[in-house]
């Protein structure tokens, strides 16, 4: 069991070790679905300290992913607003330039 490997560590340290290993796995490309299967395996073995660390990593990753996705949509919306403003501004400047050219032609 994990006690043999982490015998010298306290409960919080064991949770932190499994959390860090799960984060490492995620960073190396492991899907959250695969990590949930690992979590289920540890639950079946009643190894609850590793479960706590793995679950924490899953929850934090989901929370961060949600924030990033939400911020991404905010950025896209803001970009579209800016593009719209720039397009309107440029249309205004083009029309203004055309009007000024027309005024010069009339006065000449």
N, C-alpha and C positions, 0 to 999 in steps of 0.2 A: 504493500500500500504506500501511499504518499508519505505516511509517517516515517518510513525508513529513509526516504530521500531528504525530507525536511524536518528530521527529528530535532534538530537544534533550533528550529524556528518556532515562534509563537503563532497563535491562530491568525492574527492580523497579517503577519509576514507571509504565511502560507497563502492566504487569500490574495495578497499583493503579488506573490510569485505567479500564481495561476492567471491573475489578471494581466500581468505583463506578458506572459507566454501567449495568452489569447490575443492581446493587442499585436504582438509580433506576428502571429499567424494571420491576422486580418491584414496587416501591412504587407505580408508576403503573398496576399491574394486569396486567402481562404474566405469563402462566402460565409455570410451570417447563418445561412441554412445549414452548412456543414458544421459550423461551430455549435449550432443548436443540437445537432446530433451528438456531438461530443458531450455537451452539457447533459443530454438525456442519459448517455452512457454512465457518466459520473453519478447522476441521480440514482440510476438503477443499482450502482455499487454502494450507494449511500455514503458517498464521499462529499460531504456537504461543504467543506471549506473550499475545495477546488471549484465546486458549483458556484459558490458565492463570487469567486474571482472571475470566472468565465461569464457569469450572468451580468456582472458589473461591466465587463468589456463590451458585451452585446448591447446593453442598454445605453452606454455612453456613445457607442458607434452609431446606433440608431438615432439618438438625440442630435449628435453632430451632423449626421447625414441629413436629417430633417431641417436643421438650421441652414446648412449649406444650400440645400435645394430651395428653401424659402428665400434665402438671400439671392440665389441665382435668378429666381423669378422676379424679385425686386429689381435687380440689375437690368434684366431684360426689359422690364416695364419702363424703367428710368431711361434706358437707352432709346427705346421707341419714342418716349416723350421728347427726348433731346433731338432725335432725328426729325420728328415732326416739327419742333420749334425751328431747327436749322432750315428745314425745307420751307417753312412759312417765311422765315426771315430772308432766305435767299430769293424766294418768289417776290417778296416785298421789294428787295433791292433791285431785282431785275425789272420789275414794273416801274419802280422809281427811275431807274436809269433810262428805260424806254420813254417814260414821260418827259424826262429832261431832254433827251435827244429830240423828241417831237417838238418841245418848246423851242429849242435852238433852230430847228428847221423852219418853224413858223416865223420866228423873229428874223431869220436871214433873208 
